[in-house]
């Protein structure tokens, strides 16, 4: 819930007087980190910065990293009732900032690249976050996507993409990656095109009431994964809404995680370093 509450502050931190306009994805992650810190400070949390880590490895032994990790276990306020509202101890956030279209065209010309990057981030969140099978899941998975124009101008309007851009709870199915373009497959990894995801997500939105005036505006969406299942090459695992975890056969989770970690196409700049 702290992540959702921090999200509500984004327009102020992005557009308020004396705040800098952000032009790059790293700036969006930085601003969101400040929003989380602001929320923790409002709760009088001691040394709040210790709860955040940027570029957190999903696994100590591999280079794949999340944009932001927020550990709020030490706040000691969570219980099973609160978990029904999405509270999780460990929160993993991937972010995308869609921007800089041609001034002469409202639709982006590189939609397929953006689509592949979107798929890659969703795969990261459902496949790479560590899960202890048999225990109730303690991880929150969030996709923060920010646009400098209406989202429909940046991504191909697949049914599941449109659902990610609408407020409320949605059920999405991503299972036709074979049909994505070669450009998109290069982003998420062509050998992962048989992977399928079924998920229930909740989208929180911060959209401008009007974009008149020609000044900077941001369309902000925070997508939270409430439950999901992943299937790849006959193997599958799941996390249910009640946080129960499981796999179809012994070893499925580990094999899928290994395959995704090795074959995921998109590599962040930080992942090419130690």
JOVEN-V477680 format. One record per pair of residues at least 6 apart in sequence whose C-alpha atoms are under 6 Angstrom apart, sorted by the first residue. I is the first residue (numbers start at 1). J is the second residue. D is the distance in Angstrom with one decimal. If there is no record, write none. Layout:
((I,J,D) (I,J,D))
//
This chain:
((1,87,5.3) (6,35,5.0) (6,36,5.1) (6,39,6.0) (14,21,6.0) (25,97,5.0) (40,48,6.0) (51,70,5.6) (51,71,5.0) (52,69,5.8) (52,70,4.7) (53,68,5.9) (53,69,5.1) (54,67,5.6) (54,68,4.4) (55,65,5.3) (55,66,5.3) (55,67,4.9) (55,68,5.9) (56,65,5.1) (56,66,5.3) (57,64,5.7) (57,65,4.1) (58,65,5.5) (58,128,6.0) (58,129,5.7) (63,271,5.2) (66,94,5.8) (67,93,6.0) (67,94,5.1) (68,93,5.1) (69,91,5.6) (69,92,4.8) (70,91,5.0) (71,89,5.8) (71,90,4.7) (72,89,5.1) (73,89,4.6) (88,138,5.3) (88,139,5.5) (88,140,5.3) (89,138,5.5) (90,139,4.7) (90,140,6.0) (91,139,5.6) (91,140,4.3) (91,141,6.0) (92,141,5.1) (93,142,4.8) (93,143,5.8) (94,143,5.0) (95,143,5.8) (95,144,4.6) (95,145,5.7) (96,145,4.8) (97,145,6.0) (97,146,4.8) (97,147,5.8) (98,147,4.7) (99,148,5.3) (101,108,5.3) (107,153,4.6) (108,154,5.3) (111,154,5.7) (111,155,5.0) (112,184,5.2) (113,183,5.9) (113,184,5.2) (115,155,6.0) (116,184,3.9) (116,187,4.8) (116,188,5.6) (117,187,5.5) (120,188,4.5) (127,257,5.7) (128,257,5.9) (133,245,5.6) (133,246,6.0) (136,243,4.9) (136,244,5.0) (137,243,4.8) (141,224,5.9) (141,225,5.6) (142,223,5.5) (142,224,4.6) (143,222,5.8) (143,223,5.0) (144,221,5.9) (144,222,4.6) (145,221,5.3) (146,219,5.6) (146,220,4.5) (147,218,5.6) (147,219,5.0) (148,217,5.9) (148,218,4.8) (160,172,5.3) (167,203,4.9) (167,204,5.6) (167,205,5.9) (168,202,5.4) (168,203,5.1) (169,201,5.6) (169,202,4.2) (170,200,5.7) (170,201,5.4) (171,199,5.7) (171,200,4.5) (172,198,5.8) (172,199,5.4) (173,197,5.8) (173,198,4.5) (174,196,5.5) (174,197,5.1) (175,196,4.3) (177,193,4.8) (178,193,5.3) (186,265,5.7) (187,265,4.8) (187,266,4.7) (188,264,5.4) (188,265,4.4) (188,266,5.6) (189,263,5.9) (189,264,4.8) (189,265,3.9) (195,231,5.7) (195,232,4.5) (196,230,5.8) (196,231,5.3) (197,229,5.9) (197,230,4.8) (198,228,5.4) (198,229,5.4) (199,227,5.6) (199,228,4.0) (200,226,5.5) (200,227,5.3) (201,224,5.4) (201,225,4.5) (201,226,5.4) (202,223,5.7) (202,224,5.2) (203,222,5.6) (203,223,4.5) (204,221,5.7) (204,222,5.1) (205,220,5.7) (205,221,4.5) (206,220,5.0) (207,219,4.8) (226,241,5.7) (227,239,5.4) (227,240,4.8) (227,241,4.9) (228,238,5.7) (228,239,5.5) (229,237,5.7) (229,238,4.1) (230,236,5.4) (230,237,5.6) (235,252,5.3) (236,247,5.8) (236,248,5.5) (236,252,5.8) (237,246,5.6) (237,247,3.9) (237,253,5.7) (238,245,5.7) (238,246,5.5) (239,245,4.6))
//
